[in-house]
């Protein structure tokens, strides 16, 4: 005659089966529970996780059926409420969507801790948190601390997951502007995978565009090219460091490299962008830069970066605000979340053309891109940032309701 109850070791093993990512292990656990239904309460958390987070429809339904044999509808609804955010986050695409539904995230957070020891053992469950973190980081930047928290849940399952490390590094770089933490994560990626292409490129770009350490950027791209000697993108980045160094020997070397790449690959939009940037900003040849940018647009008319750069050039060099506005609007019709160009456009609308209502709309979108106050983008020079701050003060004085954002 079989025993009526499972002992503590057997319950532990049953829990391991239920929390497994292996479908067959879960099926075995279900068979045991059908024979020992008095064990259901002891593994209720595991069953709740299956019922709420499993990617397997049949197993999710079976977990619900087993729970319903021991728990009433009030308790079942309570679990549904706790995990409701997992069933709706894929339909949240605006700040307003999140505002309206944020109470579901708070409801989950109030109970999450008691499930975490189990969640961190299952890659499917931690992947759900990763997906939610990505959605928050994309559409609800005022809650980046929650995105960070959920990314780290994914790392608890696999601390060496390169995709999560890279995504978290981007969060620190673009969200918090904590470049040291981002650099540490890129270095960790290269410890795990010494030839990781994306880590090399991101680390080099971080040094060049954000930390403003040209020598470190040069060294990083040179190291990357040892692994990928024929890669055009890395060659373009290296050429950019040479031209930004702006020495008598490196500037012509970098320019020659870019021209060689464009001669071989005239369809390379990135090369045209960098070439135009250096012609304008480093060599002070705006007319030649415009030709380079237009060549890039012939290749890719939807390059929002080139369109934004052209807008900035026409504003700064020629004071042609109407032409600048035209390019900015085209850029934002393609990609609205470019904080650098948005900052410049808001400044133009307030200080140059006094179009306050339009400036208000663009400022509201810009503010939504940041965790906290609008932060200085690394591309903004001192004069641009000071002018933006002046424009922001005028906007806040003109539209006091903006202060509540």
C-alpha positions in Angstrom: 0.0 0.0 0.0 1.5 3.4 -1.0 2.0 6.0 1.7 -0.6 8.7 1.9 1.9 11.6 2.1 5.2 12.5 0.4 8.0 13.1 2.8 10.1 16.3 2.8 12.7 15.0 0.5 10.1 13.8 -2.0 8.4 17.2 -1.8 11.7 18.8 -2.6 12.3 16.6 -5.6 8.7 17.2 -6.7 9.4 21.0 -6.6 12.5 20.5 -8.7 10.5 18.7 -11.3 7.8 21.4 -11.4 10.2 24.3 -11.6 12.2 22.6 -14.3 12.4 24.0 -17.9 12.1 20.5 -19.2 8.6 19.7 -20.3 8.9 16.0 -19.6 9.9 16.6 -16.0 6.8 18.7 -15.4 4.6 16.0 -16.9 6.1 13.5 -14.4 5.4 15.9 -11.6 1.8 16.2 -12.7 1.4 12.4 -12.6 2.8 12.4 -9.1 0.4 15.2 -8.0 -2.6 13.3 -9.5 -1.6 10.4 -7.2 -0.8 12.5 -4.2 -3.2 15.4 -4.4 -2.6 16.3 -0.7 0.9 17.5 -1.9 -0.7 20.3 -4.0 -0.7 22.8 -1.3 3.0 22.2 -0.6 4.0 23.0 -4.1 1.3 25.6 -4.8 3.9 28.3 -5.7 5.4 26.1 -8.3 2.0 25.4 -9.8 1.1 29.1 -9.7 4.2 29.9 -11.7 3.4 27.3 -14.3 -0.2 28.5 -14.6 0.9 32.1 -15.0 4.3 32.0 -16.8 4.6 28.7 -18.7 4.9 28.9 -22.5 3.2 25.5 -22.7 -0.6 25.9 -23.0 -1.5 22.4 -22.0 0.7 22.4 -18.9 -0.6 25.8 -17.9 -4.1 24.5 -18.0 -3.2 21.4 -16.1 -1.6 23.5 -13.3 -4.8 25.6 -13.1 -6.9 22.5 -12.9 -4.8 21.1 -10.0 -4.9 24.4 -8.1 -8.6 24.6 -8.5 -9.0 21.3 -6.7 -7.6 22.9 -3.5 -8.2 26.7 -3.7 -11.3 28.8 -4.2 -12.0 31.3 -6.9 -11.0 34.2 -4.6 -7.5 32.8 -4.2 -7.3 32.0 -7.9 -8.2 35.6 -8.8 -5.7 36.9 -6.3 -2.9 35.0 -8.2 -4.2 36.3 -11.5 -3.9 39.8 -10.1 -0.4 39.3 -8.9 0.8 38.1 -12.3 -1.5 40.2 -14.4 1.4 42.4 -15.7 2.8 39.4 -17.6 -0.5 39.1 -19.6 -0.7 42.8 -20.6 2.8 44.2 -21.0 3.0 43.3 -24.7 0.1 45.7 -25.4 1.7 48.7 -23.6 3.3 51.0 -26.1 3.0 54.5 -24.6 3.7 56.3 -21.4 0.0 56.7 -20.9 -0.5 52.9 -21.3 1.9 52.3 -18.5 0.5 55.0 -16.3 -3.0 53.4 -16.6 -1.7 49.9 -15.8 1.2 50.5 -13.5 -0.8 49.3 -10.5 -0.5 45.7 -11.9 3.3 46.0 -11.7 3.1 47.3 -8.2 0.8 44.4 -7.2 3.3 41.9 -8.6 6.2 43.6 -6.8 4.4 43.3 -3.4 4.6 39.5 -3.7 7.5 38.8 -6.1 10.1 38.1 -3.4 8.3 34.9 -2.2 8.5 33.5 -5.7 12.0 34.6 -6.6 13.9 31.5 -5.3 11.8 29.4 -7.8 11.7 31.9 -10.6 15.5 32.2 -10.8 15.7 28.4 -11.5 13.8 28.6 -14.7 15.1 30.2 -17.9 11.6 30.7 -19.3 10.4 32.6 -16.2 13.5 34.9 -16.1 13.1 35.5 -19.8 9.7 36.9 -19.1 11.2 39.4 -16.8 13.8 40.3 -19.4 11.0 40.9 -21.9 9.2 43.2 -19.5 12.4 45.1 -18.7 12.9 45.7 -22.4 9.3 47.0 -22.8 9.7 49.4 -19.8 13.1 50.6 -21.0 11.6 51.4 -24.4 8.3 53.0 -23.5 8.4 54.0 -19.8 11.8 55.5 -19.1 10.7 57.2 -15.9 10.8 53.7 -14.4 14.2 52.6 -15.6 15.0 51.4 -12.1 12.3 48.8 -12.5 13.8 47.8 -15.9 17.2 47.4 -14.3 15.7 45.3 -11.5 14.1 42.9 -14.0 17.2 42.6 -16.2 19.1 41.5 -13.1 16.6 38.8 -12.5 17.6 37.4 -15.8 21.2 37.5 -14.7 20.4 35.6 -11.5 19.6 32.6 -13.7 22.7 33.1 -15.9 25.2 35.7 -14.7 27.2 35.2 -18.0 24.4 35.7 -20.4 25.9 38.0 -23.0 22.6 39.4 -24.3 21.5 40.5 -20.9 24.9 42.0 -20.0 24.8 44.0 -23.3 21.3 45.2 -22.8 22.0 46.2 -19.2 25.1 48.1 -20.3 23.0 50.0 -22.8 20.6 50.9 -20.0 23.4 52.3 -17.9 24.9 54.1 -20.9 21.8 55.7 -22.4 19.4 55.6 -19.5 21.4 56.5 -16.4 24.5 57.9 -18.3 26.6 55.9 -15.9 29.4 55.2 -18.3 31.6 53.4 -15.7 29.0 50.8 -15.0 28.5 50.3 -18.8 32.2 49.9 -19.3 32.4 47.3 -16.5 29.7 45.3 -18.2 31.4 45.4 -21.7 34.7 44.3 -20.0 32.8 41.5 -18.3 31.5 40.4 -21.7 35.0 40.4 -23.2 36.2 38.3 -20.2 33.5 35.7 -21.0 33.9 35.9 -24.8 37.3 37.6 -25.7 36.3 38.0 -29.4 32.8 39.3 -28.8 32.2 41.8 -31.7 29.3 43.8 -30.2 31.2 44.3 -26.9 34.3 45.6 -28.8 32.2 48.0 -30.9 30.1 49.2 -28.0 33.1 49.7 -25.7 35.0 51.6 -28.4 32.0 53.8 -29.1 31.5 54.4 -25.4 35.1 55.7 -25.1 34.8 57.8 -28.2 31.4 59.3 -28.1 30.6 59.3 -24.4 33.7 59.2 -22.2 35.6 61.3 -24.8 38.8 59.2 -24.4 40.0 59.1 -28.0 43.2 57.1 -27.2 41.2 54.4 -25.4 38.8 54.2 -28.3 41.6 53.8 -30.8 43.1 51.0 -28.7 39.8 49.3 -28.4 39.0 49.4 -32.2 42.6 48.3 -33.0 42.2 45.3 -30.7 38.9 44.4 -32.3 40.4 44.6 -35.8 42.9 42.0 -34.7 40.0 39.6 -34.6 38.0 41.1 -37.5 40.6 42.6 -39.8 38.3 43.0 -42.8 35.3 44.5 -40.9 34.4 47.8 -42.5 32.4 49.1 -39.5 35.4 48.7 -37.2 37.6 50.4 -39.8 35.2 53.3 -40.0 35.3 53.7 -36.2 39.1 53.6 -36.2 39.2 56.2 -38.9 36.9 58.4 -36.9 39.2 58.2 -33.9 42.1 59.2 -36.1 40.3 62.2 -37.5 39.0 63.3 -34.1 42.5 63.1 -32.8 43.1 65.8 -35.4 46.9 65.5 -35.4 49.0 66.3 -38.5 49.6 62.6 -39.1 46.4 60.9 -38.0 43.8 63.2 -39.5 44.9 62.6 -43.1 45.3 58.9 -42.3 41.8 58.6 -41.0 40.4 60.6 -44.0 42.2 58.4 -46.4 40.8 55.3 -44.7 37.3 56.7 -45.0 37.7 57.6 -48.6 39.0 54.2 -49.4 36.0 52.5 -47.7 33.6 54.8 -49.6 35.3 54.1 -52.9 35.0 50.4 -52.3 31.5 50.5 -50.6 29.7 53.7 -51.7 26.5 52.2 -50.3 27.8 52.4 -46.7 25.6 55.0 -45.0 27.6 54.8 -41.8 30.8 55.8 -43.6 29.0 58.7 -45.3 27.7 59.8 -41.9 31.2 59.8 -40.2 32.8 61.3 -43.3 30.3 64.2 -43.3 30.7 64.7 -39.5 34.5 65.0 -39.8 34.4 67.2 -42.8 32.2 69.6 -41.0 33.2 69.5 -37.3 36.9 68.6 -37.6 37.9 70.2 -40.9 35.4 73.0 -40.9 34.2 72.3 -44.5 30.4 72.5 -44.2 29.8 72.6 -48.0 31.8 69.4 -48.5 30.0 67.9 -45.5 26.6 68.6 -47.1 27.7 66.8 -50.2 28.8 63.8 -48.1 25.5 63.7 -46.1 23.5 64.0 -49.3 25.4 61.1 -50.8 24.5 59.1 -47.7 20.8 60.0 -48.1 20.9 58.8 -51.7 21.9 55.4 -50.3 19.5 55.5 -47.4 16.8 58.3 -47.5 15.6 57.2 -44.1 18.8 57.8 -42.2 17.4 59.9 -39.3 21.0 60.5 -38.1 22.1 62.2 -41.3 18.9 64.2 -41.5 19.4 65.4 -38.0 23.0 66.2 -38.7 22.0 68.2 -41.7 19.5 70.1 -39.7 22.1 71.0 -37.1 24.6 72.1 -39.8 22.1 74.4 -41.5 21.2 75.9 -38.1 24.7 76.3 -36.7 26.6 77.3 -39.8 24.0 79.1 -42.0 21.4 80.2 -39.5 18.8 78.8 -42.0 16.2 77.8 -39.4 13.5 76.9 -42.0 15.8 74.4 -43.7 16.9 73.1 -40.3 13.3 72.6 -39.2 12.5 70.7 -42.4 15.3 68.3 -41.8 14.5 67.9 -38.1 10.8 67.1 -38.9 11.9 64.5 -41.5 14.3 62.9 -39.0 11.7 62.7 -36.3 9.1 61.2 -38.7 11.5 58.3 -38.9 12.8 58.1 -35.3 11.5 60.2 -32.6 13.6 59.1 -29.7 16.9 60.8 -30.7 17.5 62.9 -27.6 20.5 64.7 -29.0 18.6 66.1 -32.0 15.5 66.6 -30.0 17.4 68.8 -27.5 18.7 70.9 -30.4 15.3 71.2 -32.0 13.6 72.3 -28.8 16.4 74.9 -28.4 15.9 76.1 -32.0 12.1 76.4 -31.6 12.3 78.3 -28.3 15.3 80.6 -28.9 15.4 81.0 -32.7 11.9 80.8 -34.0 9.8 81.3 -30.9 7.4 78.6 -31.8 6.5 77.8 -28.2 3.6 75.4 -28.7 5.6 73.2 -31.0 8.5 73.4 -28.6 6.3 72.3 -25.8 5.2 69.1 -27.7 8.7 68.1 -28.6 9.9 68.9 -25.0 7.3 66.6 -23.6 8.5 63.8 -25.7 12.1 64.6 -24.9 11.4 64.5 -21.1 9.8 61.1 -21.5 13.1 59.7 -22.7 14.9 60.3 -19.4 14.9 58.8 -16.0 14.5 62.0 -14.0 15.5 65.4 -15.4 16.6 65.8 -19.0 20.3 65.0 -19.1 23.0 66.3 -21.3 23.6 64.1 -24.3 27.4 63.5 -24.9 27.2 65.1 -28.4 26.0 68.4 -27.1 28.8 71.0 -26.8 28.9 73.4 -23.9 27.2 76.2 -25.8 24.4 73.9 -27.0 23.8 72.6 -23.6 23.7 76.0 -22.0 21.3 77.2 -24.7 19.1 74.2 -24.1 19.0 74.9 -20.4 18.0 78.5 -21.2 15.2 77.2 -23.5 14.0 74.8 -20.9 13.7 77.5 -18.3 11.6 79.6 -20.7 9.4 76.6 -21.5 8.8 75.8 -17.9 8.0 79.5 -17.2 5.6 79.6 -20.2 3.9 76.3 -19.5 4.0 75.6 -15.7 2.3 72.3 -16.3 5.5 71.0 -17.8 7.1 71.1 -14.3 4.9 68.1 -13.3 6.4 65.8 -15.9 
